[in-house]
Amino acid sequence: MSSPLLAQLTTRYGYPVLDADNYDFFVYSHKTVVLFFSNDPSQFPESNDVAVILPELLKAVGGQLQAALIAKPIERELQARFRFTGWPSLVFLRNGDYLGVITGIRDWQEFMQETAKILSSPPSIPPKFDLDRVCQAAH
């Protein structure tokens, strides 16, 4: 991990780091998971904020979620699969199927509201990329 706060998620909380070898096993052996896409915290410092919030979020939802960090070598491939455009992102899956994503940092109440909404929704296909938004974000 590239920051002490991200490293703490594995050392203190025991969240696994998923790579090509263990991704499917983790995702399909837990009913509902949240995957943390941090990218490079030196480029995206909000990743450190999400690293602090994630354990609290899991506590708040009372054991409904299993969390994992996504290893850098598979981040871009999975980003394309789940079609999110920003970093950091939390992707929620149920039985391996997409539920939703929270991108960036939010205040605590927004995290809770969005998580509740995502967890109560049925699985769906990830939304299409909004190329206009992606292009605007790049400028």
C-alpha positions as CSV (number, residue, x, y, z in Angstrom):
1,M,0.0,0.0,0.0
2,S,1.2,3.4,-0.7
3,S,0.1,5.2,2.4
4,P,0.0,4.3,6.1
5,L,-3.8,4.8,6.2
6,L,-4.4,2.4,3.4
7,A,-1.9,-0.1,4.9
8,Q,-3.9,0.1,8.1
9,L,-6.9,-1.3,6.3
10,T,-5.1,-4.6,5.8
11,T,-2.9,-4.7,9.0
12,R,-5.5,-3.4,11.6
13,Y,-8.8,-4.4,10.0
14,G,-7.7,-7.4,8.0
15,Y,-9.2,-6.3,4.7
16,P,-7.7,-8.3,1.9
17,V,-6.0,-6.8,-1.2
18,L,-7.6,-8.4,-4.2
19,D,-5.6,-9.2,-7.3
20,A,-6.3,-11.3,-10.4
21,D,-5.8,-14.5,-8.4
22,N,-8.1,-13.9,-5.5
23,Y,-10.7,-11.5,-6.8
24,D,-13.4,-14.0,-7.9
25,F,-13.0,-16.1,-4.8
26,F,-13.6,-13.1,-2.5
27,V,-16.4,-11.6,-4.5
28,Y,-18.4,-14.8,-4.9
29,S,-17.7,-16.2,-1.3
30,H,-19.4,-13.2,0.4
31,K,-23.0,-12.1,-0.2
32,T,-22.4,-8.3,-0.2
33,V,-19.0,-6.7,-0.7
34,V,-17.5,-3.2,-1.0
35,L,-14.4,-2.8,-3.1
36,F,-12.1,0.1,-2.4
37,F,-10.4,1.6,-5.5
38,S,-7.8,4.0,-4.1
39,N,-5.5,4.5,-7.0
40,D,-2.4,6.5,-5.9
41,P,-3.1,8.4,-2.7
42,S,-0.4,10.9,-3.6
43,Q,-2.4,11.8,-6.7
44,F,-5.8,11.3,-5.1
45,P,-5.4,12.3,-1.4
46,E,-9.1,11.7,-0.8
47,S,-8.2,8.0,-0.8
48,N,-6.8,8.5,2.7
49,D,-10.1,10.1,3.8
50,V,-12.0,7.1,2.5
51,A,-9.5,4.8,4.2
52,V,-10.5,6.3,7.5
53,I,-14.3,6.3,6.7
54,L,-14.5,2.7,5.3
55,P,-14.1,0.9,8.7
56,E,-16.7,3.2,10.3
57,L,-19.1,2.6,7.4
58,L,-18.8,-1.1,7.8
59,K,-19.5,-0.8,11.5
60,A,-22.5,1.4,10.8
61,V,-24.1,-1.1,8.4
62,G,-23.8,-3.8,11.1
63,G,-21.9,-6.6,9.3
64,Q,-23.8,-6.5,6.0
65,L,-20.6,-5.8,4.0
66,Q,-17.2,-7.4,3.6
67,A,-14.5,-5.0,2.4
68,A,-11.5,-5.4,0.2
69,L,-8.9,-3.2,-1.4
70,I,-8.2,-3.5,-5.1
71,A,-4.6,-4.1,-6.1
72,K,-3.2,-1.5,-8.5
73,P,-2.5,-4.0,-11.4
74,I,-6.3,-4.8,-11.8
75,E,-7.7,-1.4,-10.9
76,R,-8.1,-0.1,-14.5
77,E,-9.6,-3.4,-15.8
78,L,-12.2,-3.4,-13.0
79,Q,-12.8,0.4,-13.5
80,A,-13.7,-0.3,-17.1
81,R,-16.0,-3.2,-15.9
82,F,-17.8,-1.0,-13.3
83,R,-17.6,2.2,-15.4
84,F,-16.8,4.7,-12.7
85,T,-14.8,7.8,-13.7
86,G,-13.2,9.1,-10.5
87,W,-10.9,8.1,-7.6
88,P,-11.3,7.0,-4.9
89,S,-14.3,4.8,-5.5
90,L,-16.3,2.3,-3.5
91,V,-18.0,-0.3,-5.6
92,F,-20.7,-2.4,-4.0
93,L,-21.6,-5.9,-5.3
94,R,-24.1,-8.6,-4.2
95,N,-23.3,-12.1,-5.2
96,G,-20.8,-10.7,-7.7
97,D,-23.4,-8.4,-9.3
98,Y,-23.1,-4.7,-9.4
99,L,-25.2,-2.6,-7.0
100,G,-23.6,0.8,-7.2
101,V,-20.7,3.1,-6.6
102,I,-19.7,6.0,-4.4
103,T,-17.0,8.1,-6.0
104,G,-14.9,10.7,-4.1
105,I,-15.4,11.9,-0.6
106,R,-18.8,12.8,1.0
107,D,-19.8,13.9,4.4
108,W,-20.8,11.1,6.8
109,Q,-24.6,11.5,6.3
110,E,-24.2,11.4,2.5
111,F,-22.1,8.2,2.8
112,M,-24.7,6.6,5.0
113,Q,-27.6,7.7,2.7
114,E,-25.9,6.6,-0.5
115,T,-24.8,3.3,1.1
116,A,-28.3,2.5,2.3
117,K,-29.8,3.3,-1.1
118,I,-27.2,1.1,-2.9
119,L,-27.7,-1.8,-0.5
120,S,-31.5,-1.7,-0.9
121,S,-31.3,-1.6,-4.7
122,P,-31.4,-4.7,-6.9
123,P,-28.3,-5.6,-8.9
124,S,-28.0,-3.8,-12.2
125,I,-25.7,-3.2,-15.1
126,P,-23.1,-0.4,-14.3
127,P,-24.1,2.9,-15.9
128,K,-22.6,3.8,-19.2
129,F,-19.6,6.2,-19.2
130,D,-20.7,9.8,-19.6
131,L,-18.0,10.9,-22.0
132,D,-19.0,14.6,-21.7
133,R,-18.4,14.4,-17.9
134,V,-15.2,12.5,-18.3
135,C,-13.9,15.1,-20.8
136,Q,-14.9,18.0,-18.6
137,A,-13.2,16.4,-15.5
138,A,-10.0,16.1,-17.5
139,H,-9.8,19.9,-18.1
